[in-house]
Amino acid sequence: MARDDWFGLKSGKARKLARKSADAVPDGLWIKCPKCGEILFNKELEKNLRVCNKCGYHYKLGAMQRIAMTVDEDTFEEIATGLRPGNPLDFPDYEDKLEKDRKTTGLEEAIVVGTAAIGGRRVVIGAADFTFRGGSMGSVYGEKIVQAVEKALDERLPVVLFCCSGGARMQEGILSLMQMAKTSAAIARMSAEKLPYISVLVDPCTAGVHASFASLGDVMIAEPGALIGFAGARVAQQAGVINRPPNFQQAEFQLDNGMVDMVTPRKELRQTLIKILQFCCEDIGNAA
């Protein structure tokens, strides 16, 4: 027998068996961790809230996944629905790309807002979805934030926002950039009414979203390893920023430099929010 046929490399029977074994393994059963390279069983990853059990890498989550793992079961009620952006600049293919993202995510826009209970306490909650246009903030995104805040003001509820975004949506030009001031003004009304606003920064939270409502929380929480900052590393390099630490713009760097109050693993986030809400809401008495 030839040396290269010792293990059946030239055997037709061996090739058939290999193909049969490959066909027996369903697609998507395993996934490779992008940080440590560990091969993870998808079902176990889901049970672990999509956090690698070897290195702690936090995978990105969709908006509804975020909400489902945070709120009390069957308490979420979406608000600010039926809003869709226009195409004020007649940007080529913008409507088609939006429609594609709607089909992919099942969402109307890059953020979902509504009311729910967390640990028995009613809140207004919102979560952005990076899969929808990179979580970018356009006119409807900003309007949803404002309507969420107005709901909180009307019913004297705290607000919890999961902020995840690549920044302002360039296809809407100045209308997108205006949402920075619009959402910041809404949060200022929350502050004037002494209603708590908890901002949770998840990977990535950058540019116009980070430079507006995302960084205005009374309590600032970040997930481990999340990219947080205004300009990305390449832009910082072009601007001449040198001697950047290895964890530049990551959640841990932000904590060390006083930009967030805590870095909280996903498994601990719900209980952390419950404790913060209990502490911050003693005077407004809105338990569900």
Beta strands, then each sheet from edge to edge (+ up, - down):
strand 1: 30-32
strand 2: 39-41
strand 3: 77-79
strand 4: 111-118
strand 5: 121-128
strand 6: 159-165
strand 7: 197-206
strand 8: 219-222
strand 9: 228-229
strand 10: 262-263
sheet 1: 1+ 2-
sheet 2: 3+ 4- 5+ 6+ 7+ 8+ 10+
sheet 3: 3+ 4- 5+ 6+ 7+ 9+
end
